Amino acid sequence: MTFQAFIFYSFSAILLFAAVAVITARNPVHAALFLVLAFFTSAGIWIQLQAEFLAIALVLVYVGAVMVLFLFVVMMLDINLARLRAGFWNYLPAGAVVAVLLVFEMGFIVSRGYFGLEGSPAPGPLPSGYSNTKELGRLLYTDYVYPFEIAAVILLVAIVAAIALTLRRRKNSKYIDPATQINVRRQDRVRVVSMPSETSDDAPAVRKEA
């Protein structure tokens, strides 16, 4: 076994362990940290495939931004773990069926010849001055421009739908129109009332009437 193959299988084993730990960890913070480990090992595998841009984008975008946001949300919400685990056994049969189907489909695809060492050999040496970032941009905006645009539209629709579904307007919320606030006049807000002043002689009479 070559050193490159040893590194690949080592990273693959760490990635599988981290992926299993994400769904089996009882603490959501630990699950998020295991997901960070899975992202790092995936970036290492992509570097071995000479896809440095994808590896750096995975670390910067997902580890540096998305996972930090997940950790802040998980730690600030103070999630009740006992309540989350209340219906675990009710959903376990359906989850087990979906997991078995996924494992069967992935095993069927990986067992085909084009996913073996003969079907996907290691990438050869690249010429000097080669930029996979430039090559990726060229492929996205030339050969795959229509699938790329369709994926962008689908993601935009998903974002709008998520915002529309989570938007809730409380019936008892107090709302003031800013235009009404701007157009208000002093006469509508303050009224000066002229009242006669009371003397000390009038005070007992007022108390007696009360």
C-alpha positions, -999 to 999 in steps of 0.1 A, spaced: 0 0 0 14 34 -10 15 64 13 -12 82 -6 -36 52 -3 -28 50 34 -37 86 39 -69 82 18 -81 52 39 -72 69 71 -92 100 62 -121 78 50 -121 59 83 -121 92 103 -149 105 81 -171 75 86 -165 76 124 -174 113 125 -205 108 104 -218 81 127 -209 101 158 -230 131 144 -262 111 144 -255 91 176 -241 119 199 -265 128 227 -253 163 231 -260 186 201 -228 205 207 -208 173 204 -227 164 173 -218 198 157 -181 193 166 -181 159 151 -196 174 119 -167 199 119 -143 169 120 -162 153 91 -158 185 71 -121 187 77 -115 151 67 -136 156 36 -115 187 27 -84 165 31 -98 139 7 -105 166 -18 -70 179 -16 -58 145 -25 -80 147 -56 -63 180 -65 -95 199 -58 -79 226 -36 -106 252 -43 -134 229 -31 -115 219 0 -108 255 10 -144 265 2 -156 237 24 -134 248 53 -141 285 50 -179 283 43 -191 254 63 -166 251 91 -159 289 94 -194 302 90 -222 276 90 -210 255 119 -201 285 140 -237 297 135 -250 262 144 -230 262 176 -242 297 186 -278 287 180 -275 254 198 -258 269 229 -281 300 231 -314 282 226 -309 259 256 -326 230 239 -345 206 262 -329 173 252 -353 151 272 -382 166 252 -364 159 219 -358 123 228 -395 117 238 -406 104 204 -374 87 194 -387 51 196 -418 61 176 -398 72 146 -371 45 149 -387 20 125 -392 45 97 -357 58 102 -342 23 102 -360 15 69 -347 47 53 -312 40 66 -312 5 52 -324 18 18 -296 44 17 -270 19 26 -282 -5 -1 -283 22 -28 -248 35 -19 -234 -1 -18 -250 -8 -52 -234 23 -67 -200 19 -52 -198 -18 -62 -201 -9 -99 -170 -10 -120 -168 27 -127 -164 35 -90 -135 11 -86 -98 18 -89 -99 10 -126 -129 32 -133 -117 62 -113 -79 63 -114 -59 88 -95 -56 122 -113 -24 126 -132 1 155 -128 -13 188 -139 6 213 -161 23 243 -146 0 273 -142 -31 252 -140 -59 266 -118 -88 244 -108 -107 275 -97 -106 288 -132 -114 254 -146 -144 250 -123 -157 284 -133 -153 277 -169 -173 244 -166 -200 260 -145 -206 289 -168 -202 272 -202 -210 235 -202 -233 235 -171 -246 270 -171 -283 259 -174 -282 233 -146 -263 259 -125 -290 286 -131 -318 261 -124 -302 251 -91 -299 288 -82 -336 293 -89 -346 263 -69 -325 275 -39 -341 309 -42 -375 294 -42 -366 273 -12 -353 303 7 -385 323 0 -407 293 10 -388 288 42 -393 325 51 -430 324 42 -435 292 63 -417 305 94 -433 340 93 -459 342 120 -479 373 128 -491 376 163 -527 387 167 -520 406 199 -489 424 187 -490 462 187 -483 478 154 -480 515 146 -479 528 111 -447 549 106 -466 572 82 -492 579 109 -465 588 134 -448 612 110 -481 630 101 -492 635 137 -497 671 148 -490 687 182 -527 696 186 -536 659 183 -512 649 211 -512 676 237 -542 696 250 -536 725 274 -565 729 299 -568 761 319 -579 754 355 -584 779 383 -559 777 411 -571 765 445 -564 784 477 -560 771 512 -595 783 521 -610 761 494 -593 729 504 -614 720 534 -645 726 514 -633 703 487 -625 676 513 -659 680 529 -676 676 495 -656 645 488 
